[in-house]
Amino acid sequence: MTSEEYKALSVKEFTEAAKVYDSGHSGIYEMCKDDYPYLLEELEKEPFDSVLDCGCGTGSVIELLHEKYPDKHYTGLDLTPEMIRVAQAKNLSNTNFVVGDCENIPFPEDTFDAIISSNSFHHYPNPQDFFNNAYRVLKKNGRLILRDYTTKSKVLLWLCNHIEMPLAHLCGHGDVRLYSGAEFKKFAETAGFEVVSFEAQAKMRAHLVARKN
């Protein structure tokens, strides 16, 4: 599939998911919420004022942050208009939810203290573009905190990319590819980031922290 076909499939998938995502009964999307505490714990290790959530969905992570830090400034970016509509309806102060492409982030350079991204990266057909854009819009010393899927097993990674992904497409999901730890690090370093840490964690979770020096 082309990049645009992947993105159209993701928009179609998450337009439907937006109807139930915050319900507590969102099926396979419920497990994505297990990543939120790890994301927030990492973010809170350093001071921040402005945060961009790439692939923000219905704004669930920003909502959690806003409850704890209502005076900070938050921006959510997502490709799916219906996800952004649901997020905007929450009427969070100091918060802006925007329809846009995380491979072409529509903000000026040196804008954010931190970028967070949870379980959306495997939907990006041009992953290096995301890292390049994230680097551009971060302030000096800003951090990218990304959680997605990975595995240390080359066999399992191959099976996911060559068997599971095509089946997911048949079911209407816009997944593109899973990446190894080495690939995550290369994306980050090619964009100019210093990789602070990378972990392949339980339940096939990747946890990457990268800094713009």
Long-range contacts (C-beta under 8 A, 24 or more apart in sequence): 1-125, 1-169, 2-125, 3-125, 3-126, 6-123, 6-125, 6-174, 6-176, 7-79, 7-101, 7-125, 7-174, 8-174, 9-169, 9-172, 9-173, 9-174, 10-79, 10-80, 10-123, 10-174, 11-79, 11-80, 11-81, 11-174, 12-172, 12-174, 13-172, 13-173, 13-174, 14-57, 14-78, 14-79, 14-80, 14-82, 14-83, 14-174, 15-80, 15-81, 15-82, 15-83, 17-57, 17-83, 18-57, 18-58, 18-80, 18-82, 18-83, 18-85, 18-86, 19-82, 21-57, 21-58, 21-60, 21-83, 21-86, 22-58, 22-60, 22-86, 31-203, 32-118, 32-119, 33-60, 34-203, 35-118, 35-119, 35-147, 35-205, 36-60, 36-61, 36-64, 36-118, 38-147, 38-205, 38-207, 39-116, 39-118, 39-145, 39-147, 40-64, 40-65, 42-145, 42-207, 42-209, 43-114, 43-116, 43-143, 43-145, 46-114, 46-143, 47-113, 48-72, 48-113, 48-114, 49-73, 49-113, 50-74, 50-75, 50-111, 50-112, 50-113, 50-114, 51-75, 51-112, 51-113, 51-114, 51-115, 51-116, 52-76, 52-77, 52-105, 52-107, 52-111, 52-112, 52-114, 52-115, 52-116, 52-137, 53-77, 53-115, 53-116, 53-117, 53-118, 54-102, 54-105, 54-115, 54-116, 54-117, 54-120, 54-130, 54-134, 55-79, 55-102, 55-117, 55-118, 55-119, 55-120, 55-121, 55-123, 56-83, 56-84, 56-87, 56-97, 57-83, 57-87, 57-120, 58-83, 58-86, 58-87, 59-86, 59-87, 59-90, 59-92, 59-95, 59-97, 61-116, 61-118, 62-87, 62-92, 62-95, 63-90, 63-92, 66-92, 66-93, 66-94, 66-95, 70-94, 75-107, 75-112, 77-102, 77-105, 77-106, 102-130, 102-133, 103-129, 103-130, 103-133, 104-129, 104-133, 105-133, 105-134, 105-136, 105-137, 107-137, 108-137, 109-136, 109-137, 110-137, 110-138, 110-139, 110-140, 111-137, 111-138, 111-139, 112-137, 112-138, 112-139, 112-142, 113-138, 113-139, 113-142, 113-143, 114-138, 114-142, 114-143, 114-144, 114-145, 115-142, 115-143, 115-144, 115-145, 116-145, 116-146, 117-144, 117-145, 117-146, 117-147, 117-148, 118-146, 118-147, 118-148, 119-147, 119-148, 119-149, 120-148, 121-146, 121-148, 122-148, 122-149, 122-175, 122-176, 122-177, 122-178, 122-179, 123-174, 123-175, 123-176, 124-176, 125-176, 127-177, 127-179, 127-187, 128-187, 128-190, 128-191, 130-187, 131-187, 131-188, 131-190, 131-191, 131-193, 132-190, 132-191, 134-191, 135-191, 135-192, 135-193, 135-212, 138-212, 139-212, 140-212, 140-213, 141-211, 141-212, 141-213, 142-211, 142-212, 143-196, 143-209, 143-210, 143-211, 143-212, 144-188, 144-193, 144-208, 144-209, 144-210, 144-211, 144-212, 145-208, 145-209, 146-184, 146-206, 146-207, 146-208, 146-210, 147-205, 147-206, 147-207, 147-208, 148-178, 148-179, 148-205, 148-206, 149-178, 149-204, 149-205, 149-206, 150-178, 150-179, 150-180, 150-181, 150-184, 150-200, 150-204, 150-205, 150-206, 151-178, 151-200, 151-204, 152-181, 152-200, 154-180, 179-206, 181-206, 184-208
